[in-house]
Amino acid sequence: MSAQPNEVAKEILAGEPEAAARRWLGPTALVMFALFAIDTVLVLNGFWLPLDIRITAFVQSLNWGPLVYPMQIINITAGYWQILAGATAIVAMFIVERRAGWLMLIGSISSLLDNIIKLVVERPRPTVDVVHILTPASGFSYPSGHAVFFTWLSFMLAVSLAPRIKPIYRPALWVGAVIVIVLTCIARVWAGDHWPSDVVGGVLLGAGWSAFVLWLPERWLPSPTFRWFSGRFRKRSASN
């Protein structure tokens, strides 16, 4: 890891991870997965529950003002709506740039991992005798599917769009991605659908998988633009 942190940050912010960034992305993904594994073990042992209850009570006691509206939108983006939002983003990125579409598609696998882990862990959601539940939800609680979804979606959209906008606007793009992730975590706890340790696990899983996707060598991904299609089409036409 001889690359300078500012060089790595520059490549990530630009959405164009090169050798310097990839030397950090692989270990970063491993660290995220290790932290997720630790969080999972502590959840299974009931270690976080007392702290989860206190943090949830604190979050629900605050007046979030106008932030309630985006949090409500985040909370209703579940099930088929979440699938539609993810599919729309993936298709849009394929239209904009083929490489970006592939990154988004591979990133979406983290949501599949989330559903598998939920079935394995089988952690019950918060109950009305412990917290105030604003939007009842079914299924298991750990990790938070919303946290996983909006983490990979925000992260991969920022990476995919960064190369297509002026450098001066890139920090705002990444700040927006972070705001969406933070609001998602707060929204799920505020609604009483998840414990804080659920959303932490979701962010770790989504961020770890996103780092892994960006670490993938470029040669493993198809050609960046639609020229790949036109080039192959011309070759086939010439051969016929």
N, C-alpha and C positions, 0 to 999 in steps of 0.2 A: 504493500500500500504506500508506494513512494509518491503518488500523485498529491499535489497540494489541494487542501480542502476548497480553496476558492476556485481552482480549476474544475474540480468535480462539480461544485455548485453551479458554475457557469454552464457546464454541459447539460446538467439536469434541467436548469431553468430554461435553457434554449430548446429543450425537448429533443436533443441530439446527443444521447450518451455515447461517448467514444471509449477508447481504451482506459483513460483515466477514471471515468465514472464507473465503468464495469468492474474495475478493481475494487471498488467500494460496494457496488450494488449486490454482488454475490454474498459477501459477509454480512451486509445489512439485512438481506433476506433471511439468512440463517439466524441472526440475532432476533429478528422479529418472530420467527417460528419458535425459537427457544423460549422467548418470553410468553408466547401464546401457550406453549406446552405447560409452562409453570403456572400461568393463570388458570388453565384447565384443571390441573391437579389440585390447586387451592380451591377452586369452585367445587370439585367433586368431594373434597374433604370438609366443605362447609366453612372454610376459614374466612371467606370474605363476607358472609351473611350479616354479622352484626354491623360491619362498616357499611355494607350495602344499604341497610335499613336507615342508618343515620344520614348518609349522603342523599338518599332518595327523599327523605323527609325535608332535608334542607332545600333541595332543588324545587320541590313542590311548594315550599313555603314562600318562595320568591315571586315578586311581581315582574314578569318578563315583558310587560308592555307590548309594543308592536311586534316583538319577536315571536309572539304567540302565533301570528298568521303564517309565517314561513314554517314554523314547527308543525302546525296543523297540516300544511301541505305535505311535509315530509312524512308525517304519520299515516296519511291516507294513501301514500304511494306504496302500496303493498300488494302482494299476490299478483294478479294479472296486470295491474297497473305498473308494477315494478318491472315485470317481464317486458311489457310494451315499451317502457322508458329505456330499458337497457337495449332492446332490439333496435329501437329507433336511433339511439346513439351509435350503435355498431354500424348500421346501414349508412347513416350519415357520414361516418368516418371513412367507410369504404368508398363512398362517392367523392369525398374530399381528397383522400389519398389512400392508396391500397395498403401501404405499410401501417398507417394509423388504424385502419379497419381491422387488420390482423392483430395488432396490439390490444385493441378493445375486445376483440372476440376471445383471445387467450386470457385476458384479464377477467372476463366474466366467469371463468371456471371457478373463481374463488367463491361465487355464490352457490355453485353446486357443492363445493367442499363444505360450505356452511350448513347446508341441509343434511349432508351425511353426518357431520359432527353432532348436529342437534339430535339426530336419532340415536347416536351412540351415548351421548352424555345424559339425555333425558332430564334436563333440569326444569322443574316446574316454573311457570311464570309467577310474578308477584301476585299475592292474593289480597282481596279487599279488607281482610282483617289486619293487614300489616301496612298497606299503602293505599293511597287514593288512586283509583283507576279511572282515567278519563276516557280511554278508548280500549275497550276489552279486545284482546287478541287470542287466537287459538294457537295450538302447537307448543313446542318447547321453547325455552328461553335462551339457552347458551349455544353458540354466541349470537349476538344480535344480527339478524339478517340485514336490517336496515343499515347498521354500521358497516358491515362488510360491503354491501352494495354501493352505498354512497362514497365509501373510501376508494374502492377501485374505480368507480365511475368518475369521480372528481379528479383523482390522480391521473388516470389514463387520458381523460379529456384534456387536462392541462398539458400533459406531455405531447399529445397529438396536435393540439392547436398552437402550442408555443412557436414552432418553426414557421407558422403561417402569419404571425402578427409581428409588428415592430418590436424590437427589443425593449423599448421604453415601456410598453404595455405588459410585458411578461410578468413582472412582479405582481401586478394587480390580478392577473389571471391565477397565479398561484395562491395569492391571499384569498381570492374568492373560493378556490378549491378547499383551502383550510377552513374557511368560515362555514362552508356547507358541511364538512365533516364534523366540526365542533357542534354546530346546530343540530345535526342528526343525533349525536350522542346525548345532548341535553334533552331533545324532543322525546326520545324513547324512554328516558328516565322520568321526565316530567309527566308523560302520559300514563305512567305506571305499568308499561308493557315489558320493561326490562330493568334488571338490576344494573348498577354502574359497572360491575365486573363483566356483565354481558357485553356492554358496548365497548369496553376496553379490549376484550377478547376479539370483538368484531373488527375493530380498527387495526389491531395487530395482525389478524389474518389477512384483511384486505390490503394493508400496506406491505406486508411481507410478500404476498403473492405479486403485487404490482412491481416491487423491487426485483423479484425473480424474473418477471416477464421482461423488464427492461435490461436485465443482465444477459438475457439470451443473445448469443452472437448474431450479428446482423445476417450472416449467411444462412441462418436457420429460418429466416423470414423471407417471404416472396419479395420480388422487386418492388421498390417503393411506390411507383406511380402506375397509372393506367397505360403508360407506354409499354409496359410488359404485355398487356393484352394486344395492343395494336401491332407490336412487333411480331408476336406469334401469329396474329391473323394474317399479316403480310407474307410470312414465311409459308403458311399453309396455302394461301392463294397462289403463290409462286410455284409451289410444288405441284398444284393441281393444273 
